[in-house]
Amino acid sequence: MCGIQHLERAGENLSLFKSFYFCIVTFSTVGYGDVTPKIWPSQLLVVIMICVALVVLPLQFEELVYLWMERQKSGGNYSRHRAQTEKHVVLCVSSLKIDLLMDFLNEFYAHPRLQDYYVVILCPTEMDLQVRRVLQIPLWSQRVIYLQGSALKDQDLMRAKMDDAEACFILSSRNEVDRTAAGRLESLTSIPPANSAPPRSSSGLFLTCSHPEQDYELDDVRNSPLD
């Protein structure tokens, strides 16, 4: 806008309002023709601006739509229809790091029988930039659903449809400084998913045992519906 006004000073002097009006009309419609640049430098600037807009704006709109959809999904639910007609597992983590995510996905989908499974991630924190970029890859965007929530809350477990899940994985990052505290948190986190399983459920509950004493903390969980 300011560039057009500045360049047009060599020809017909456009006011700031007319320059603003010209930019809005040109980019929102095909233009009315009542205000046009008169000299070639300003005409060239308009051509360059339109070419840049045709390239940049669709990418930015696509990114905005993706961010909006991700926010909707992170605060939304995994549908009951999908849970009953498709197979899914729930991955519960206190914080999701890229190394933990890729290790799990690569190992999980390495088995040929698990190719049609979906992974619902339940994490209390928002996705960081690295995780967001990975989940934008078509290979994972069609298989992985990210829900922002905690495995300690029954309503969040219902959002992830834990009662229809084939299995539940409760993991902590291998880079945790206090492995004992991380192990105890895993043990505590395993109780609500175990209690949410229906009677005689064949679903599995899988934890990473970082210390031998954690095995004793899981005795009650082993006697729960999820085993």
Kinemage of the C-alpha trace (Angstrom):
@kinemage 1
@onewidth
@group {chain A} dominant
@subgroup {mainchain}
@vectorlist {calphas} color= white
{ca met a 1} P 0.000 0.000 0.000
{ca cys a 2} L 2.695 2.473 0.999
{ca gly a 3} L 4.861 1.307 -1.908
{ca ile a 4} L 2.132 2.097 -4.439
{ca gln a 5} L 1.500 5.496 -2.888
{ca his a 6} L 5.225 6.273 -2.899
{ca leu a 7} L 5.766 5.207 -6.525
{ca glu a 8} L 2.676 7.048 -7.751
{ca arg a 9} L 4.138 10.305 -6.497
{ca ala a 10} L 6.017 10.412 -9.812
{ca gly a 11} L 2.691 10.384 -11.657
{ca glu a 12} L -0.794 10.966 -10.306
{ca asn a 13} L -0.463 11.539 -6.590
{ca leu a 14} L -2.640 8.974 -4.751
{ca ser a 15} L -3.827 9.625 -1.228
{ca leu a 16} L -3.208 7.048 1.486
{ca phe a 17} L -6.906 6.167 1.540
{ca lys a 18} L -7.020 5.605 -2.244
{ca ser a 19} L -3.931 3.392 -2.030
{ca phe a 20} L -5.553 1.377 0.743
{ca tyr a 21} L -8.811 1.175 -1.244
{ca phe a 22} L -6.927 0.009 -4.349
{ca cys a 23} L -5.113 -2.775 -2.457
{ca ile a 24} L -8.294 -4.062 -0.803
{ca val a 25} L -10.299 -4.039 -4.039
{ca thr a 26} L -7.489 -5.589 -6.080
{ca phe a 27} L -6.836 -8.496 -3.703
{ca ser a 28} L -10.460 -9.171 -2.776
{ca thr a 29} L -11.994 -8.836 -6.266
{ca val a 30} L -10.817 -8.426 -9.850
{ca gly a 31} L -10.756 -4.680 -9.278
{ca tyr a 32} L -13.211 -1.979 -10.324
{ca gly a 33} L -10.823 0.066 -12.451
{ca asp a 34} L -11.726 3.373 -10.823
{ca val a 35} L -8.276 3.590 -9.201
{ca thr a 36} L -5.302 2.239 -11.160
{ca pro a 37} L -1.540 2.756 -11.075
{ca lys a 38} L -0.445 5.065 -13.895
{ca ile a 39} L 3.324 4.506 -14.158
{ca trp a 40} L 5.175 1.276 -14.891
{ca pro a 41} L 7.096 0.935 -11.554
{ca ser a 42} L 3.872 0.884 -9.548
{ca gln a 43} L 2.245 -1.425 -12.130
{ca leu a 44} L 5.205 -3.803 -11.807
{ca leu a 45} L 4.888 -3.669 -8.020
{ca val a 46} L 1.215 -4.671 -8.263
{ca val a 47} L 2.078 -7.627 -10.517
{ca ile a 48} L 4.756 -8.804 -8.077
{ca met a 49} L 2.406 -8.429 -5.100
{ca ile a 50} L -0.312 -10.469 -6.836
{ca cys a 51} L 2.150 -13.243 -7.765
{ca val a 52} L 3.471 -13.397 -4.207
{ca ala a 53} L -0.062 -13.451 -2.806
{ca leu a 54} L -1.047 -16.342 -5.102
{ca val a 55} L 1.843 -18.390 -3.718
{ca val a 56} L 1.925 -17.353 -0.063
{ca leu a 57} L -1.731 -16.940 0.897
{ca pro a 58} L -2.888 -20.509 0.051
{ca leu a 59} L -0.039 -21.928 2.139
{ca gln a 60} L -0.902 -19.686 5.053
{ca phe a 61} L -4.611 -20.523 4.833
{ca glu a 62} L -3.765 -24.227 4.715
{ca glu a 63} L -1.635 -23.840 7.845
{ca leu a 64} L -4.409 -21.948 9.634
{ca val a 65} L -6.957 -24.620 8.729
{ca tyr a 66} L -4.611 -27.352 9.957
{ca leu a 67} L -3.995 -25.542 13.250
{ca trp a 68} L -7.725 -25.020 13.720
{ca met a 69} L -8.455 -28.689 13.030
{ca glu a 70} L -5.698 -29.796 15.408
{ca arg a 71} L -7.051 -27.572 18.165
{ca gln a 72} L -10.520 -28.950 17.556
{ca lys a 73} L -9.236 -32.517 17.747
{ca ser a 74} L -7.060 -31.912 20.812
{ca gly a 75} L -10.068 -30.586 22.690
{ca gly a 76} L -12.539 -32.939 21.069
{ca asn a 77} L -13.392 -36.618 21.263
{ca tyr a 78} L -12.498 -39.797 19.459
{ca ser a 79} L -15.871 -40.711 18.007
{ca arg a 80} L -17.791 -43.664 19.407
{ca his a 81} L -18.604 -44.855 15.892
{ca arg a 82} L -14.919 -45.045 14.975
{ca ala a 83} L -14.073 -46.706 18.271
{ca gln a 84} L -16.609 -49.467 17.642
{ca thr a 85} L -15.931 -49.984 13.940
{ca glu a 86} L -12.153 -49.449 13.893
{ca lys a 87} L -9.361 -50.722 16.098
{ca his a 88} L -7.417 -48.243 18.166
{ca val a 89} L -4.952 -48.123 21.041
{ca val a 90} L -4.410 -45.320 23.531
{ca leu a 91} L -0.964 -43.923 24.292
{ca cys a 92} L -0.850 -42.073 27.629
{ca val a 93} L 2.127 -39.819 28.309
{ca ser a 94} L 2.779 -36.991 30.736
{ca ser a 95} L 4.788 -35.109 28.101
{ca leu a 96} L 5.287 -36.054 24.478
{ca lys a 97} L 8.778 -35.776 23.035
{ca ile a 98} L 9.698 -36.500 19.453
{ca asp a 99} L 12.055 -39.373 20.331
{ca leu a 100} L 9.410 -41.119 22.435
{ca leu a 101} L 6.765 -40.647 19.745
{ca met a 102} L 8.904 -41.943 16.882
{ca asp a 103} L 10.206 -44.912 18.891
{ca phe a 104} L 6.663 -45.948 19.738
{ca leu a 105} L 5.190 -45.442 16.261
{ca asn a 106} L 8.029 -47.202 14.460
{ca glu a 107} L 7.967 -50.155 16.831
{ca phe a 108} L 4.181 -50.394 16.957
{ca tyr a 109} L 3.606 -50.267 13.208
{ca ala a 110} L 6.530 -52.584 12.484
{ca his a 111} L 4.140 -55.489 13.101
{ca pro a 112} L 2.151 -56.313 9.932
{ca arg a 113} L -1.036 -57.092 11.881
{ca leu a 114} L -1.164 -53.589 13.362
{ca gln a 115} L -1.231 -51.627 10.115
{ca asp a 116} L -4.964 -50.926 10.344
{ca tyr a 117} L -4.839 -49.748 13.980
{ca tyr a 118} L -5.167 -46.120 15.017
{ca val a 119} L -3.178 -44.522 17.828
{ca val a 120} L -4.953 -42.049 20.105
{ca ile a 121} L -2.446 -40.007 22.096
{ca leu a 122} L -3.633 -38.657 25.439
{ca cys a 123} L -1.270 -35.992 26.763
{ca pro a 124} L -1.944 -33.070 29.159
{ca thr a 125} L 0.361 -30.659 27.300
{ca glu a 126} L 0.077 -29.080 23.877
{ca met a 127} L 2.085 -30.426 20.972
{ca asp a 128} L 5.496 -28.882 20.479
{ca leu a 129} L 6.673 -27.818 17.029
{ca gln a 130} L 8.617 -31.013 16.271
{ca val a 131} L 5.710 -33.299 17.153
{ca arg a 132} L 3.321 -31.123 15.145
{ca arg a 133} L 5.537 -31.373 12.064
{ca val a 134} L 5.781 -35.157 12.354
{ca leu a 135} L 2.020 -35.555 12.710
{ca gln a 136} L 1.540 -33.474 9.559
{ca ile a 137} L 3.261 -36.196 7.528
{ca pro a 138} L 0.553 -38.141 5.643
{ca leu a 139} L 1.917 -41.456 6.926
{ca trp a 140} L 1.067 -40.444 10.510
{ca ser a 141} L -1.689 -37.863 10.058
{ca gln a 142} L -4.071 -40.614 8.899
{ca arg a 143} L -3.197 -42.920 11.800
{ca val a 144} L -2.502 -40.768 14.857
{ca ile a 145} L -5.054 -38.679 16.763
{ca tyr a 146} L -3.789 -36.252 19.407
{ca leu a 147} L -6.085 -35.429 22.326
{ca gln a 148} L -5.034 -32.997 25.020
{ca gly a 149} L -6.030 -34.555 28.318
{ca ser a 150} L -4.883 -36.621 31.272
{ca ala a 151} L -5.163 -40.352 31.871
{ca leu a 152} L -5.914 -39.492 35.509
{ca lys a 153} L -9.262 -37.944 34.542
{ca asp a 154} L -12.200 -40.172 33.732
{ca gln a 155} L -13.723 -37.661 31.320
{ca asp a 156} L -10.518 -37.599 29.269
{ca leu a 157} L -10.429 -41.398 29.190
{ca met a 158} L -13.992 -41.324 27.904
{ca arg a 159} L -12.940 -38.855 25.194
{ca ala a 160} L -10.267 -41.334 24.078
{ca lys a 161} L -12.838 -44.192 24.236
{ca met a 162} L -10.621 -46.219 26.537
{ca asp a 163} L -13.404 -48.740 27.091
{ca asp a 164} L -13.289 -49.676 23.386
{ca ala a 165} L -9.495 -49.560 23.021
{ca glu a 166} L -7.581 -52.699 22.110
{ca ala a 167} L -4.720 -51.714 24.414
{ca cys a 168} L -3.347 -48.888 26.531
{ca phe a 169} L 0.319 -47.897 26.628
{ca ile a 170} L 1.641 -45.741 29.467
{ca leu a 171} L 5.145 -44.538 28.707
{ca ser a 172} L 7.669 -42.053 30.001
{ca ser a 173} L 10.618 -40.551 28.197
{ca arg a 174} L 13.935 -42.345 28.578
{ca asn a 175} L 15.507 -38.930 29.182
{ca glu a 176} L 13.658 -38.392 32.471
{ca val a 177} L 16.080 -37.208 35.148
{ca asp a 178} L 14.218 -38.824 38.053
{ca arg a 179} L 13.369 -42.302 36.796
{ca thr a 180} L 11.925 -43.353 40.154
{ca ala a 181} L 9.408 -40.507 40.144
{ca ala a 182} L 8.582 -41.223 36.509
{ca gly a 183} L 7.967 -44.889 37.316
{ca arg a 184} L 5.678 -44.045 40.215
{ca leu a 185} L 3.763 -41.629 38.019
{ca glu a 186} L 3.291 -44.412 35.458
{ca ser a 187} L 1.989 -46.730 38.169
{ca leu a 188} L -0.434 -44.069 39.375
{ca thr a 189} L -1.525 -43.278 35.834
{ca ser a 190} L -2.266 -46.941 35.111
{ca ile a 191} L -5.058 -47.172 37.703
{ca pro a 192} L -7.792 -45.094 35.961
{ca pro a 193} L -7.344 -46.820 32.553
{ca ala a 194} L -7.497 -50.210 34.253
{ca asn a 195} L -10.688 -49.263 36.069
{ca ser a 196} L -12.282 -47.873 32.917
{ca ala a 197} L -12.113 -51.189 31.071
{ca pro a 198} L -15.372 -53.151 30.910
{ca pro a 199} L -15.610 -56.473 32.780
{ca arg a 200} L -13.930 -59.427 31.038
{ca ser a 201} L -12.189 -57.067 28.657
{ca ser a 202} L -9.337 -58.549 26.642
{ca ser a 203} L -7.586 -55.193 26.360
{ca gly a 204} L -3.963 -54.974 27.407
{ca leu a 205} L -2.282 -52.441 29.662
{ca phe a 206} L 1.429 -51.915 29.010
{ca leu a 207} L 3.851 -49.898 31.130
{ca thr a 208} L 7.592 -49.368 31.117
{ca cys a 209} L 9.037 -50.603 34.421
{ca ser a 210} L 12.074 -48.483 35.151
{ca his a 211} L 12.788 -49.917 38.632
{ca pro a 212} L 12.247 -53.336 40.254
{ca glu a 213} L 10.207 -51.815 43.065
{ca gln a 214} L 7.720 -50.543 40.506
{ca asp a 215} L 6.690 -54.150 39.888
{ca tyr a 216} L 5.208 -54.335 43.393
{ca glu a 217} L 3.238 -51.153 42.810
{ca leu a 218} L 1.542 -52.829 39.843
{ca asp a 219} L 0.159 -55.826 41.756
{ca asp a 220} L -3.262 -54.214 42.141
{ca val a 221} L -3.293 -53.206 38.501
{ca arg a 222} L -2.593 -56.783 37.360
{ca asn a 223} L -5.724 -57.924 39.144
{ca ser a 224} L -7.801 -55.310 37.330
{ca pro a 225} L -9.831 -55.906 34.136
{ca leu a 226} L -6.900 -54.714 32.026
{ca asp a 227} L -4.048 -57.173 32.279
